[in-house]
Every structure is written in structure tokens, then in C-alpha cells.
Amino acid sequence: MESVKSFFDSFKEFIWDIIGYLLPGSYALILLSVCVNCEYFVSPSLGTHTNDFYPFVFLVTSYLLGYVIYGFGWLKEKGLGKHSYVKRIESDIAKRPAFAYSKELLTQVLEAKKVTSKLNTSTLRDVRNLVMSFIPESDQKIYTFTFRSELSNQTGNISIIIGIMGLIFSCFKSIPLHIFKTDTAHIIIYICLLACYVFLRQTRNRFYAIAVGLPFSIYTANAIKK
């Protein structure tokens, strides 16, 4: 029975991994097919005379493109440093009572086990990793919010990149390469993409704050009950 449960857990994680990269990649490909002029958009048939191969090409390309988008998002946040949404949210959660209670309770556990390491120099992520090891039953709930946050982050990055690029080509039509479509309808699409980024950013921040802060609340509540 345990092996069956492990199989389904592994299968579920595999599906989440596929969806997590496939959806942003598909979103990017669909937007590019709508906003980029046909002569600059790669033909889906890969040199064949029919489009029968298109679904397979679309899925594989979307999945691989999802990794590229994820890497871009990671580099962007790293470049922002302390202004990154990750650093700002983690800094805010580190000031909350639940985090302080969790550190205090973990310190007591370590002292009871005669572990001399102190948590004073540990980062919020270090403490969070320790806390999550005490509440494995909550992993799925926490990972769900992390998944939603990352999905919002990636789709938001795609929206703002294509939106900005489209508006740049629309404002400077003298650019030799007419890669993006610049008619009125597409300019409206680019503006809507920028607006979408604003909403997706709020969704990303909300879900990431829950994903980071929830383990401390659950651990503290469980420890107090015991």
C-alpha cells in the first residue's frame, strides 16, 4: 500500500512539473503567434509539408521554453537583489510573531537533543526547511501555493516582456525589422499585457507570502497543541 501511495505521489509531482513549465511556455508561444509577424515566426511543421507534427512540436517547445522562462525569472530576481519580491516578502515574514515562535520552539528542540548549533545566524529559508521537516503532512498544501506563485510570476514576466517589446516596435516604426505587429488592435493587446502584469504581480506576491509564512503558523500551532 505504501508503494502505491509513493507511486501516486511521484506521478503527481511529475504532472505538476510538466504543467509548471508547459503552461508558461504555451502562453508565450500563443502570444508570439498572435503578436509576431508571420515571416519572423518559426513554422510549426519543421520542414514537413503538413501540420500533423504540430501538436508534438508545440508541446515539446512549450515545455523547453518554460525552463528558459523560469531561468530568466530567476536571473531577474537575483539581479534585483534586496528589491526582489522574494527578499521583500521574506524580510516581512521574518518580522512576524509566528517566525519568532518557530525559532524559539526549534531552539528548545535542538537543546533537548543536545545540539549546540544556534539558529540566530540561520536565514529564514534555513528555519523554514527545518520547520517543514516537522510537518510533512502539510507539504502538499504549501507546494500548491508555491506552484501558484511561480506560475503567476512566469506568466507575468512573459506578459511584460512581450507587452514592452510590442510597444517599442509600435512607437518606433522606423526600426528596420518589423518583428511585432503594430496595428491599433495589437497596440491594445500590448497595453492589456502590461495591465495583466500588474494583476499577476499581486497574485504572485500573495501566494508566495502564504507559501513562505504558512509553515511557521502550522508548526507553531502543532507544537502548542502537543
C-alpha angles and dihedrals in degrees: 000000000000091000091052091051091049090050093052091045090052091046091050091051090048092053091048090051092051093047093043092060100026097057097053091043092050090047090053094048093048092050092047091050089053099041105033121078113252095245090060097044116090114244111248094218094073093221097316122126094237137047094232089111093052100096092054093045091047094051096046094044091047092051094049092043088054089063091050091051091048091051091050091051091049092050091047093054092044090052091051090058113182090003091064115116088236093058094042095051094043090049090052093048091049087065094054123104093237091062092049091048091049092052091049093049092046090050090054091050092050092048091050089053089048092244109155098198114115126220094211092095095039120111124236090256091053092053091044092054090052092047092051091054088063094051106042090152089069096052095099093052092048094046090051091061091043090053092050092049093050092046090052090048095052096044089047092053091050091049096051095044095051092039094053094042091049093050092047091055090044093052095043104043090162089077106119095227111065094198099148125052110249107190121124095263092055093045087057089050091053091050090049090051090055089050090049090055091058092054094041090051091057091048091049093050093047096051094042091052089052093046092052099039101039097075092058093051093047094046093048093048092048093047092051091050091053 
